[in-house]
Amino acid sequence: MSTAQARTSTTLTTTITTGIKRQVVDRTAQVIYATFPQMNVAQQASRKYFAIFVTTVSTLGFLALLGINTLLAQDAFTLSELKLEAKQVADQRDAINRQIDSRSAPDALAKAATALGMKPSESPVFLNLAPEDVTNG
């Protein structure tokens, strides 16, 4: 008889445990359903279109940002190329200025004049361009 009582008590414990589990599951389902309100078909459709609209606007915004960043990067490359070109032009200008300075030095001018057949002056004449005082004369 004791095995029959053990079976009955095990069955009773299982039934109680199953009943408690069922109550917990039912109560949890009620809480979850209360958290998310029931929607009819029109509400579901409006949420669907809103989600599509938000996704489309977000995608277009990201594409616009990508385009702007691409243009800015392209402008940065163009700017670096122009800076390099400006540096080369400045170097050429400096080389030309050095060449002009070397050719306009007094020694270089004297050599060039001698090569053309000019001779240095034996008696230099200086012009006085200051106005003379004409009130005395």
C-alpha positions, 0 to 999 in steps of 0.5 A: 500500500505504501507504493500506492500512496507514494504514486498518489502523492507524486501525482498530486505534487505533479498536478500542483506543480503543473497548476502553479506553472500554468498560473505563472505562464498565464499571468506572464502572458497577460503582462506581456499582452498588456505591454503591447496593445492590440492593433487592428489591421489599419494600425498595422498598415500605418505602422508599416508605411511609417517604418518604410518612410523612416527607412527611406528617409534614413537611407537617403540621408546616409547617401547624401552624407556619403556624397558630401563626404566624397566631394569633400575628399575630392576637394582635399585632393585637388587642394593638395595638388594645387598647393604642390603646383604653387610650391613648384611655381614659387621655386621657379620664380625664386630660381629666375630671381636668383638668375636676374640677381646674378646677371645684374651684379656689377661684376657681371654687368662689367663683363657683359659690357666688355664683351660688347666692346664697351670701355670703362670711362677714364673721367666720369661725369656726374650730373647734379639734378638738384635745382640751383638757387637762381635768386642771386643771379 
